[in-house]
Amino acid sequence: MTDSFWIIFCLSLKRKELFKVYEIYKEFGISKEVYEYGKAIISDLEPRFKEIDQVAEYNQLKVLKAMQEHKVAAECFNASTGYGYDDVGRDTLEKVYASVFKAEDALVRPQITCGTHALALALMSNLRPGDELLSPVGKPYDTLEEVIGIRPSNGSLAEYGITYAQVDLLADGGFDYDGIKAAINSKTKLVTIQRSKGYANRPTLSVEQIGELISFIKGINPDIICMVDNCYGEFVEKIEPTEVGADMCVGSLIKNPGGGLAPIGGYIVGKKECIENAAHRLTSPGLGKEVGASLGIMQSFYQGFFLAPTVVAGALKGAIFAAIVYEKLGYLCIPNSTEPRYDIIQAVSFLKPEGLIAFCEGIQAAAPVDSYVTPEPWDMPGYDSQVIMAAGAFVQGSSIELSADGPLRAPYTAFFQGGLTWNHAKIGILQSLQKLVDACLVNKSQLC
């Protein structure tokens, strides 16, 4: 047989294999046009994906090293109940987190119910009546408005006599250093820096940018506590905000660091004094970190943290894929397809509610849980607009799993994130696009 025969034979086998792959996508309702459109985009992504895998490898080794240094053992997975005194698994995990984040101390607890709770805990434990909280990066995430008291709520910081000041970002997304300097006064006790975009169409902040901002603030008053809302940013880069001067770094375990396995929980890492304050607020003055039973979920906390770098890498690949898919169709994507990534969130603005709703319907249809459910906008607690959420997750509200949400207000932006694997993120995006095609919001001719 000639060499040309073998080449033709192998190409024929490859085409047959590709056809088999499409057949399974077809069972999910993906049209040939949508499948081919996505396949053409993926063929050009290998260099970007290689860079993501290199960061994941570095962070994986960082976590592994911390677990080995602190002698994580099988006994760390044992359950504790009641007071939780001498819970070796809980205490060791907090040492692991502190090492990975290069911080003095850490508070990692299932008693912290969500990211908003972790942020509220960090703020309320380190601010006192008469202090002022400053946000130098514009309006905080919606659920923090009631924590601060921007929108009145029982138990807000405002009710305890803590004032709030805000300096918006510049039009280009940069820091308004003159405005920040003018806003800092003798009452300014704590600065909150939201790394991710939240529900705003603004760039996510890199760790380097956060470090520059912290350095500027500390140059004015070194005693100001700098807290970073790190949600969605963990393990996206090789360093974390606590390595560039942040006094506290706060996040949720049902986002990046839980790796999709943590069923609940939040963390605060940073300066020992700040963490002790938070611990005494979480439990009780005089008790602090000494109490708090782990209730048998320590293994999922450890294993999730171990897997987190790889899971985050898959989510990042999905975010980049989503940006290119929708940018080529003319939609505004933040970040765009070529910009560096500093969190796992991809924002896509549809300019009309039908586009946002169809997108979320597609993400829900790709879920392993509740895929048959149709998401609808609703009055979600903590938000001032109706919100639509697609989250067919193993853990309720877990946004490291394939999910999307957005407020029903202009410019009708979908905030897509997660995917425990790259392949799951991929089919989620393809199904979201299929929903827009089926709703006649995208013409098949645009996919050619």
Beta strands, then each sheet from edge to edge (+ up, - down):
strand 1: 105-109
strand 2: 132-135
strand 3: 163-166
strand 4: 188-194
strand 5: 225-229
strand 6: 248-252
strand 7: 266-270
strand 8: 332-334
strand 9: 346-349
strand 10: 387-390
strand 11: 403-407
strand 12: 413-417
sheet 1: 1+ 7- 6+ 5+ 4+ 2+ 3+
sheet 2: 8+ 9- 12+ 11- 10+
end
